[in-house]
Structure formats: C-alpha cells, structure tokens
Amino acid sequence: MEASAVSVLKRAVELDQNSRFQESLVCYQEGIKLLLDTLKAVKDESKKGHYRGMIKSYIDRAEQIKAHVNKLKEEGKYHEQMKIAEDATGYSYDVLFKPYISSDLTEVWVEDPYIRYTHQLYNFLRFCEMLLKAPCQVKRIHLLTSQDKSHGSQQESALTEIKQSLGSHGVALQLQYSSTIHDREIRFDNGWIIKIGRGLDYFKKPKGHYSVGFCDYDLRQCQETTVDVFHAKHTKTQEMPES
C-alpha cells in the first residue's frame, strides 16, 4: 500500500511541477487516500506521526492547487497543454479524460472529422464506453464528423449500431455530418474543453493481433500529438451545423 502511495504521489508532484494541475490534483487525492489506508495499519506512534505529517503536507498542496484552478476557471483563464511523444504509452482515454469528468457531467459534444474507418469507429466506441464506466451520469452524446464517401454504408451501419447500443444503456447519441469540419474538439457540459491535435485517433496500429497493447490502450503506443485543455465557465451548447 505504501509503495503504491509513493508511486502515485511522485506522479502528482511531477504533474504539479509541469503545471498540469487538474491531473496532479487527481493524483494527490488518490495518493492521500492510499496514505490514509496505510496509516490505519501502522501501530508505531512515531511512524504514525511521520505519516500524518506527510498527509497534511499533501492535503495542503492539493487545497492550494484546487483554489488556483478554481480561480482560473472563474476568470475563464484556465489552459493546460500536454505533449504526447512519439511511441509514448500510458495515454488511454481513461487516463486522458478522467481528470475532467465529474458527477455533474451529463452531456458531451465530440467534433472529429475522422470517425470513418473501422479503427476510428472503434476509437469512438471505446470513448463512449469510457464515459459509461466513469463516475458521471452522461445522458446525451453529440457526434459531428465527416461522411466517408467511399465506405459510407460501413460508417453509417457502425454508427447506427453504436447509437442503438448506447440507447440500451440510457444514453442518446445524436449524429450529424459536415463536409467542412476540420477542427477536433471534445466538450463536456461541466465546462471542460479538450482539443487533441489528432482527435481520438492518436494511437498507433498494434504490431500484431497478439502483441501487448492490442487490448489495453494504456500499453498502446501513441503518435505524437498535442492536447490543449480549457475551461469555459459557461459552456456553449450551440447546435451543430447541418450536413
């Protein structure tokens, strides 16, 4: 338990030093919980004092970060940027989006021109699955993408199946197409906006069907891309353009 806490808190400090505050806050909270669990099993009073001191210092830093982030959000100035290096691993959708998902999240907008081919459709499905498992109550997902002129029937069939499947889980998927869409953006109705240079399609093709990373996207190599995160105090929920 202690080793796990040290590992998580080390990551929190690294993220903190790189000004990735929202991610670091999640790690601090997780690490503090692990330290509290460790403290329960300690009998030695001097060790208990040592752990209490550690916990207090991390709680104090987490509170400072929370206040700083909230101030930037209120002022509409929040912006974080992270760069995913070529061949990097550890950037599954759970890792990337978890810091920005909250219990009051109910609606999501995905604008990505490349939800066309089989692997891209699976990427979108995996993103939807991540939302279903997350600690939120998503009721509606909007997808704006471009139409695949050469394999349109496959794209339409896959998205229709995803829509029906999400519906059976109480989530409505609204589909729209645009021939002019270029930018990639994901918006949450809790105010977070995530812009990924490559959209959801930043994973590399696995080396084989039975190679590490084929199933677990935390172990899948990535293509180089940049992720920008903003927060809008009042998220725009404008209608998507008609195709």
Disulfide bonds with the S-S distance in Angstrom:
none
